Amino acid sequence: MPLFEFQCEACSCNTELLVGRAEKPACPKCGSKKMEKLMSAAAGRVSSGSALSMASSCPPPEAGPCSPHCCRLPMG
């Protein structure tokens, strides 16, 4: 079952629920069936046994980052 984000129209509670596509969930806080499905950010998946490779144009690690947007710089 997919995970969806909902907001209750009765009490404004936001929650994530595992529901089938045709299922109408109830609010876990107030029990209302007036739940609005929200748009959520897409998630990606990286298989657990493989590492993401650095770009082939990057210099060796001891040379420092290749640009201000280098893939080796921490994101934040």
C-alpha positions in Angstrom: 0.0 0.0 0.0 1.3 3.5 -0.8 2.0 6.1 1.9 -0.1 9.3 1.4 -0.2 12.6 3.3 -3.6 13.8 4.4 -5.1 16.9 6.1 -8.3 16.6 8.1 -10.9 19.3 7.0 -12.5 19.1 10.4 -9.5 19.6 12.8 -6.7 20.5 10.4 -4.6 17.5 11.6 -1.8 16.6 9.1 -0.9 12.9 9.0 0.7 10.2 6.8 -1.3 7.0 6.3 -0.8 3.8 4.4 -4.0 3.4 2.4 -5.2 1.7 -0.7 -6.1 4.1 -3.6 -9.9 3.7 -3.2 -9.8 3.6 0.6 -11.2 6.7 2.5 -9.2 7.0 5.8 -10.5 8.5 9.0 -8.6 11.2 10.9 -6.5 9.6 13.7 -7.2 12.6 15.9 -10.9 13.3 15.6 -12.2 10.4 13.5 -13.6 12.5 10.7 -13.8 11.0 7.2 -13.3 14.4 5.6 -9.6 13.9 4.7 -8.0 15.8 1.9 -5.0 14.1 0.1 -2.0 16.4 -0.1 0.7 16.6 -2.7 4.0 15.3 -1.3 7.5 15.4 -2.5 8.7 12.4 -4.6 11.2 10.1 -3.1 14.0 8.2 -4.8 15.7 5.0 -4.0 19.3 3.9 -4.1 20.0 0.2 -4.0 21.8 -0.7 -0.7 24.9 -2.5 -2.1 26.1 0.2 -4.5 27.7 3.6 -4.0 27.0 6.6 -6.1 30.0 7.3 -8.2 31.6 10.8 -8.4 31.6 12.6 -11.8 34.4 11.5 -14.0 35.4 15.1 -14.5 36.2 15.6 -10.8 39.8 15.9 -9.7 41.2 13.5 -7.1 39.9 14.0 -3.6 43.2 15.5 -2.4 42.9 18.3 -5.0 39.7 19.7 -3.3 36.3 20.4 -4.9 36.1 20.9 -8.6 33.7 23.8 -8.5 31.3 25.6 -6.1 28.7 23.0 -7.0 31.0 20.0 -6.7 29.3 16.7 -6.0 31.7 16.1 -3.1 30.7 19.2 -1.1 28.1 18.7 1.6 24.6 19.7 0.7 22.9 22.2 3.0 
